[in-house]
Amino acid sequence: MDLIAIAETQNPNILSSDEEQIQAKAKIFKEYANGGFEILENQFSGVADISKQILLFVQSINKDFGSEDLDLLSFL
C-alpha cells in the first residue's frame, strides 16, 4: 500500500502516520483495487463458472512470469 501511494503521489510524505496521510493512502489503494475489479469484471463477464475461469486466468499470468509449476486447477 505504501509503495502504491508513493508511486501515485511522488511524495514521500505520504508515509507519515498522521490521519490525513493514512486516509489518502487508503483512498489511493481503494482506487487501484476498484480498477482491478473492473478489469476482472470485463475479463469474466458472461462466464458461467467464474471460479474455474479465475484459476485459468491466474494460471495464464503465472506462465507469463515463468511460474508454470503451480497447478491451480487442483484447487477446483
N, CA, C and O atoms as a DFTB+ gen file, in Angstrom:
304 C
 N C O
     1  1       0.827      -1.173       0.000
     2  2       0.000       0.000       0.000
     3  2       0.878       1.245       0.000
     4  3       0.591       2.211      -0.708
     5  1       1.936       1.225       0.784
     6  2       2.837       2.372       0.831
     7  2       3.505       2.615      -0.516
     8  3       3.614       3.757      -0.961
     9  1       3.953       1.544      -1.164
    10  2       4.625       1.698      -2.449
    11  2       3.693       2.255      -3.515
    12  3       4.097       3.089      -4.325
    13  1       2.458       1.798      -3.513
    14  2       1.480       2.317      -4.466
    15  2       1.247       3.801      -4.213
    16  3       1.186       4.592      -5.154
    17  1       1.118       4.176      -2.955
    18  2       0.869       5.579      -2.608
    19  2       2.039       6.469      -3.022
    20  3       1.830       7.561      -3.551
    21  1       3.260       6.012      -2.787
    22  2       4.431       6.809      -3.183
    23  2       4.488       6.929      -4.709
    24  3       4.730       8.012      -5.240
    25  1       4.267       5.823      -5.404
    26  2       4.309       5.850      -6.863
    27  2       3.238       6.789      -7.420
    28  3       3.484       7.508      -8.389
    29  1       2.076       6.782      -6.822
    30  2       0.970       7.602      -7.302
    31  2       1.189       9.083      -7.019
    32  3       0.924       9.925      -7.876
    33  1       1.672       9.402      -5.824
    34  2       1.781      10.809      -5.431
    35  2       3.159      11.412      -5.693
    36  3       3.305      12.632      -5.775
    37  1       4.173      10.546      -5.826
    38  2       5.560      11.011      -5.950
    39  2       5.940      11.887      -4.751
    40  3       6.743      12.813      -4.868
    41  1       5.347      11.571      -3.600
    42  2       5.572      12.358      -2.389
    43  2       5.853      11.422      -1.220
    44  3       4.949      10.722      -0.765
    45  1       7.095      11.397      -0.722
    46  2       7.413      10.504       0.398
    47  2       6.691      10.871       1.697
    48  3       6.633      10.055       2.617
    49  1       6.148      12.069       1.782
    50  2       5.410      12.470       2.983
    51  2       4.125      11.659       3.166
    52  3       3.522      11.669       4.239
    53  1       3.716      10.958       2.110
    54  2       2.518      10.110       2.200
    55  2       2.715       8.995       3.228
    56  3       1.745       8.403       3.703
    57  1       3.969       8.714       3.566
    58  2       4.265       7.658       4.544
    59  2       4.070       8.119       5.991
    60  3       4.180       7.322       6.922
    61  1       3.786       9.381       6.166
    62  2       3.544       9.918       7.502
    63  2       2.396       9.160       8.165
    64  3       1.485       8.681       7.490
    65  1       2.447       9.057       9.476
    66  2       1.410       8.302      10.180
    67  2       0.259       9.176      10.677
    68  3      -0.564       8.723      11.472
    69  1       0.199      10.437      10.209
    70  2      -0.938      11.250      10.630
    71  2      -2.201      10.825       9.880
    72  3      -2.122      10.234       8.803
    73  1      -3.329      11.119      10.440
    74  2      -4.615      10.622       9.949
    75  2      -4.878      11.024       8.499
    76  3      -5.404      10.230       7.720
    77  1      -4.519      12.237       8.141
    78  2      -4.754      12.708       6.775
    79  2      -3.998      11.856       5.748
    80  3      -4.547      11.517       4.699
    81  1      -2.762      11.517       6.043
    82  2      -1.959      10.708       5.124
    83  2      -2.459       9.262       5.074
    84  3      -2.455       8.632       4.016
    85  1      -2.883       8.751       6.214
    86  2      -3.436       7.389       6.250
    87  2      -4.692       7.316       5.386
    88  3      -4.878       6.360       4.634
    89  1      -5.544       8.319       5.494
    90  2      -6.767       8.360       4.684
    91  2      -6.438       8.503       3.199
    92  3      -7.107       7.904       2.356
    93  1      -5.421       9.287       2.877
    94  2      -5.010       9.464       1.480
    95  2      -4.502       8.140       0.909
    96  3      -4.840       7.780      -0.219
    97  1      -3.685       7.410       1.691
    98  2      -3.192       6.105       1.238
    99  2      -4.338       5.133       1.025
   100  3      -4.354       4.396       0.039
   101  1      -5.289       5.127       1.933
   102  2      -6.435       4.223       1.812
   103  2      -7.241       4.544       0.561
   104  3      -7.687       3.634      -0.138
   105  1      -7.430       5.822       0.273
   106  2      -8.183       6.229      -0.919
   107  2      -7.472       5.768      -2.188
   108  3      -8.106       5.241      -3.102
   109  1      -6.166       5.964      -2.245
   110  2      -5.385       5.541      -3.410
   111  2      -5.486       4.033      -3.581
   112  3      -5.694       3.551      -4.694
   113  1      -5.341       3.286      -2.497
   114  2      -5.412       1.827      -2.557
   115  2      -6.783       1.371      -3.051
   116  3      -6.875       0.468      -3.883
   117  1      -7.845       1.991      -2.543
   118  2      -9.202       1.633      -2.968
   119  2      -9.386       1.881      -4.462
   120  3     -10.020       1.083      -5.152
   121  1      -8.830       2.988      -4.965
   122  2      -8.940       3.285      -6.384
   123  2      -8.243       2.219      -7.229
   124  3      -8.773       1.788      -8.253
   125  1      -7.055       1.797      -6.797
   126  2      -6.350       0.741      -7.512
   127  2      -7.112      -0.583      -7.433
   128  3      -7.213      -1.301      -8.428
   129  1      -7.644      -0.906      -6.258
   130  2      -8.403      -2.151      -6.101
   131  2      -9.645      -2.134      -6.983
   132  3      -9.948      -3.126      -7.645
   133  1     -10.359      -1.023      -6.997
   134  2     -11.556      -0.925      -7.831
   135  2     -11.206      -1.043      -9.308
   136  3     -11.964      -1.633     -10.079
   137  1     -10.072      -0.490      -9.708
   138  2      -9.622      -0.639     -11.090
   139  2      -9.360      -2.088     -11.426
   140  3      -9.678      -2.543     -12.525
   141  1      -8.781      -2.817     -10.487
   142  2      -8.545      -4.243     -10.687
   143  2      -9.842      -5.020     -10.793
   144  3      -9.955      -5.938     -11.605
   145  1     -10.823      -4.658      -9.976
   146  2     -12.131      -5.329     -10.046
   147  2     -12.802      -5.058     -11.391
   148  3     -13.462      -5.935     -11.948
   149  1     -12.632      -3.855     -11.904
   150  2     -13.208      -3.526     -13.206
   151  2     -12.576      -4.380     -14.306
   152  3     -13.271      -4.855     -15.204
   153  1     -11.264      -4.573     -14.234
   154  2     -10.572      -5.432     -15.205
   155  2     -11.108      -6.856     -15.110
   156  3     -11.394      -7.484     -16.129
   157  1     -11.243      -7.365     -13.887
   158  2     -11.763      -8.722     -13.704
   159  2     -13.195      -8.846     -14.209
   160  3     -13.559      -9.841     -14.836
   161  1     -13.994      -7.839     -13.936
   162  2     -15.387      -7.874     -14.390
   163  2     -15.450      -7.935     -15.917
   164  3     -16.254      -8.681     -16.475
   165  1     -14.613      -7.160     -16.586
   166  2     -14.580      -7.193     -18.050
   167  2     -14.067      -8.532     -18.561
   168  3     -14.560      -9.052     -19.561
   169  1     -13.082      -9.084     -17.876
   170  2     -12.490     -10.356     -18.284
   171  2     -13.492     -11.512     -18.175
   172  3     -13.489     -12.420     -19.006
   173  1     -14.348     -11.471     -17.148
   174  2     -15.204     -12.607     -16.850
   175  2     -16.689     -12.361     -17.079
   176  3     -17.512     -13.150     -16.616
   177  1     -17.049     -11.312     -17.765
   178  2     -18.473     -11.061     -17.993
   179  2     -19.074     -12.176     -18.843
   180  3     -18.516     -12.568     -19.868
   181  1     -20.205     -12.668     -18.401
   182  2     -20.898     -13.724     -19.120
   183  2     -20.377     -15.124     -18.878
   184  3     -20.839     -16.066     -19.521
   185  1     -19.430     -15.290     -17.971
   186  2     -18.845     -16.604     -17.690
   187  2     -19.723     -17.336     -16.686
   188  3     -20.110     -16.772     -15.662
   189  1     -20.038     -18.603     -16.984
   190  2     -20.898     -19.395     -16.105
   191  2     -20.150     -19.883     -14.868
   192  3     -20.662     -19.764     -13.755
   193  1     -18.951     -20.430     -15.043
   194  2     -18.178     -20.973     -13.921
   195  2     -17.029     -20.024     -13.612
   196  3     -15.916     -20.207     -14.103
   197  1     -17.301     -19.017     -12.801
   198  2     -16.326     -17.961     -12.524
   199  2     -15.084     -18.493     -11.810
   200  3     -13.978     -18.019     -12.070
   201  1     -15.246     -19.463     -10.921
   202  2     -14.097     -20.000     -10.179
   203  2     -13.060     -20.599     -11.117
   204  3     -11.867     -20.322     -10.999
   205  1     -13.519     -21.410     -12.034
   206  2     -12.596     -22.048     -12.971
   207  2     -11.939     -21.005     -13.870
   208  3     -10.742     -21.086     -14.144
   209  1     -12.709     -20.038     -14.322
   210  2     -12.158     -19.001     -15.194
   211  2     -11.106     -18.160     -14.471
   212  3     -10.091     -17.797     -15.066
   213  1     -11.337     -17.850     -13.205
   214  2     -10.342     -17.089     -12.438
   215  2      -9.061     -17.892     -12.302
   216  3      -7.971     -17.348     -12.473
   217  1      -9.174     -19.166     -12.000
   218  2      -7.981     -20.010     -11.892
   219  2      -7.231     -20.097     -13.214
   220  3      -6.002     -20.031     -13.231
   221  1      -7.945     -20.242     -14.308
   222  2      -7.304     -20.270     -15.621
   223  2      -6.629     -18.942     -15.933
   224  3      -5.540     -18.918     -16.508
   225  1      -7.264     -17.842     -15.560
   226  2      -6.700     -16.507     -15.762
   227  2      -5.406     -16.346     -14.970
   228  3      -4.399     -15.879     -15.502
   229  1      -5.438     -16.732     -13.705
   230  2      -4.239     -16.634     -12.865
   231  2      -3.145     -17.550     -13.397
   232  3      -1.969     -17.186     -13.385
   233  1      -3.520     -18.724     -13.860
   234  2      -2.547     -19.657     -14.423
   235  2      -1.883     -19.055     -15.663
   236  3      -0.681     -19.230     -15.864
   237  1      -2.642     -18.355     -16.487
   238  2      -2.053     -17.730     -17.677
   239  2      -1.088     -16.623     -17.280
   240  3      -0.070     -16.422     -17.942
   241  1      -1.395     -15.910     -16.216
   242  2      -0.481     -14.878     -15.727
   243  2       0.788     -15.524     -15.190
   244  3       1.887     -15.022     -15.425
   245  1       0.644     -16.638     -14.468
   246  2       1.823     -17.349     -13.950
   247  2       2.757     -17.761     -15.076
   248  3       3.976     -17.671     -14.931
   249  1       2.202     -18.212     -16.198
   250  2       3.027     -18.615     -17.339
   251  2       3.794     -17.425     -17.886
   252  3       4.941     -17.563     -18.311
   253  1       3.162     -16.250     -17.878
   254  2       3.828     -15.036     -18.360
   255  2       5.050     -14.702     -17.508
   256  3       6.019     -14.123     -17.999
   257  1       4.998     -15.071     -16.225
   258  2       6.101     -14.771     -15.314
   259  2       6.983     -15.981     -15.049
   260  3       7.844     -15.937     -14.171
   261  1       6.782     -17.051     -15.789
   262  2       7.636     -18.226     -15.658
   263  2       7.354     -19.074     -14.438
   264  3       8.244     -19.786     -13.974
   265  1       6.147     -19.024     -13.904
   266  2       5.777     -19.816     -12.730
   267  2       4.842     -20.943     -13.130
   268  3       3.721     -21.018     -12.628
   269  1       5.274     -21.810     -14.012
   270  2       4.409     -22.841     -14.566
   271  2       4.253     -24.062     -13.665
   272  3       3.438     -24.933     -13.970
   273  1       4.998     -24.160     -12.574
   274  2       4.976     -25.346     -11.727
   275  2       3.703     -25.487     -10.900
   276  3       3.342     -26.604     -10.529
   277  1       3.025     -24.407     -10.604
   278  2       1.852     -24.424      -9.744
   279  2       0.614     -24.820     -10.550
   280  3       0.242     -24.135     -11.502
   281  1      -0.019     -25.929     -10.164
   282  2      -1.234     -26.390     -10.837
   283  2      -2.452     -25.813     -10.123
   284  3      -2.955     -26.406      -9.169
   285  1      -2.915     -24.685     -10.573
   286  2      -4.028     -24.016      -9.925
   287  2      -5.342     -24.772     -10.095
   288  3      -6.236     -24.648      -9.258
   289  1      -5.468     -25.546     -11.157
   290  2      -6.712     -26.290     -11.362
   291  2      -6.912     -27.367     -10.301
   292  3      -8.023     -27.879     -10.156
   293  1      -5.880     -27.720      -9.565
   294  2      -6.038     -28.683      -8.485
   295  2      -6.869     -28.121      -7.326
   296  3      -7.292     -28.868      -6.444
   297  1      -7.098     -26.821      -7.332
   298  2      -7.894     -26.198      -6.283
   299  2      -9.391     -26.317      -6.547
   300  3     -10.197     -26.008      -5.670
   301  1      -9.771     -26.760      -7.740
   302  2     -11.207     -26.904      -8.059
   303  2     -11.794     -28.125      -7.419
   304  3     -12.984     -28.397      -7.582
